[in-house]
Amino acid sequence: MIFWQLFSIFFRIGLFTFGGGYAMVPLIQREMTSHQWLSPQQFGDILAISQITPGPLAINTATYVGFVIAGVAGSAAATIGVMLPSLILILTLTHWLDRVWHHPLTRMTFHGLRPTVVALLASATWFFAQASLIRPLAQDWLEQLKMAPLNLVSPIAIGLFALTIVLQVRFKLNPILVILLCGLVTILVLPIWPGWA
């Protein structure tokens, strides 16, 4: 049954992923594409919506993915599945974590988890960069890369990427304003240059 599958997949992801929503992205993407429920492009769109919607990324992503796959009931199954492990662990750990927080073994464990979280975040970044900056590749993408490498990238997407970095790093602009500005640029450019994506 699809609802049980969604619940169990998101429960496993919620149970074994450290580092928050961004660390879950590669795991969610792998599960969705391996079951052939979503294409990488569809997942990239869902991820973009999840990022601009208020709330935690993991819960938003699970909610949207569940809805796309199995409607409202699928949305509920995926959302409960991804939230339940954290709820159970937090309720269990808060009872005794204060007592062991300064123990050397606890500190070593968290020290070892940090690079893993960075790798998961890098993996999510790489997936999203491919889905956002590179055009869908044909079967002969190696030949395309040799003959016309610039045809593989979306110039407007690269421009929006660079603009976002400048606005965030140099001017420290509010992320909400950056999202709105990039959305406005897309709305203005898309009718003029429909093949930019």
N, C-alpha and C positions, 0 to 999 in steps of 0.2 A: 504494500500500500504506500502510495506516494507521500502521505502525510507522515507516516512512521519513518520513512527514509529521510525526509527532510529534517525531522526532529533528531534522529540518531546522528546524522552527518553533522548538524550544527552543534549538537551536544558534544560530540568528539572534538570538534574544532574549538569550542569554548573551553573544554577540559584540558586540552594539551597545548594551547597557545598562550605564551607569555608575551607581554609587550603591547597589549591593547589591540584596537581595531586594525591598524595598519599591518601589524604582524599577522593578522588572520587573513588578509587579502589573498596572498598566494595560495593558501590552503583552500579557501572558498573557491577561488578561480579554478584550481585543479580539480576539485570535486565536481563543480558544475560542468566543466568541459569533458571530464571523463565519463560522466553520465549522459553527455550530449543533451543537457537541458538548456544550456546557453552557449552561444558563440562567444569568442573573445570580445568581439565588438559589442554585443549585447551586455556582457558583464562590465565592460568599460563604461558604457552609458549608465548602468545601474550604479556603479561606483561613483561616477561624477554626481549623480543625483543624491546619493547618500552623503557625499561630502558637503554639499551645499544645503542639506536639510538639517535643521537643529536636532541635536541629540548625538549619542555616541555612534561612531562609524560602524562598528560591528553590528549593533542592533539595527541600525538603519539598513545596512546591506542585507542582513538576514531577512528583515521585513520585506524589502523590495524583491529580493530573489524569490522568497517563498510566494509572494503575490503573483509574480510573473509565471512561476511554474504551476501553482495550484490554487490561485485565488486567495480569498480571505482566510480560509482554513489553512492553506499552505503557509501563508504569512504568519499566522499564529503559531503553527508548529515550529517553523524555523526560528522565530523570535524567542519563544519559550526555550527551545533547545539551546540557543547560544547564551541565554541569560542564566539558565539553571545551574550550570557548573560553578560559575562565579558566586552565585548566591549561596550555594551549599558550602563552597570552600571558605568564603568570607565568614559565614556564621560559625563554621567549625574552627577556623584559625584564630578568630578574635579571642576565643576562650583562652588559648595558651600561647599565642604569638608574643605577647608582651614579656613572658618569662624567658623565651629563648631568643629574642631579637638580637641580643648582644653576644650570643654564643658564636665562637669562631666558625663552626660548621655552617651556621645559618648565613654568616657574612660571606663565606667562601662560595656557598651555593648561589647567592645573588650576584656575586662577582663573576661567576661563570655564566650566568644567564644573560648578562648585559651584551656580550658579543653576539650571542645567538639572536637576541632581539634586533640588534643592528643589522644582522644578515637577513632576517625576515623582512625588515623594513626596506632594505636595499632590493630584495627580491620583488616586493610590492611596487617599488618605484620603477624598477626595470619593466615589469609587466605593464604598468600604466603608461610609461613612456612609449613602449611599443604600440599600445592600443591608441594613444593620442597623437603621437608625432609621426609615425610611419604609416603610410597608406597600406591598405590590405594588399598583401603580396600574392602575385600569381605563382603558378607552379614553377615558372622559369625565373625565379627571383635572382638567382646567381647571375644569369645572363643579363637581366635588367641592371644589376649592380655594376657589371662590367661596362655595359653600353651607356647607361644613363642613370648614374647614382642619384641625381637630384630628383628624378621622377619618383623615387621611393619615399621621399619625405614630403610632408605638407608644409609649404612655406608659411602659411598663415598660422598654423599650429606652432611652428618653431618661433614665429614672431610673438605670439601670445605667451609662449613659454618664457622667452627672453624678457618681455615686458613685465610679466609677473615677478620674475626674479629681481629686476631693477626696482620695481615699486615696493617690493617687500624688503630687500636688503638695503637699498640706498635711502629710500624715503620712508620706510617703516609704515606704509599705508595700511589701514585697516583691511584685513582679509576679505571682509564682506564687500567693501568698496571695490577691491581688486576683482572679485568674482563678478560683481555687477558690471564693472567696466569692460571686462573681457567678454561677458555675455552681450553687451551692447555692441562692441566691435564686431562680434560674430553676426549679430542681427543685421548690421549695416553692410558687412562685406559679403555675406552669403548670397543675396540677390544679384549682386554685381558679378561675383565670381563663384558660381554654383559648384564648380569642380574642385574647389580648394581642398576639400577633405579627401 
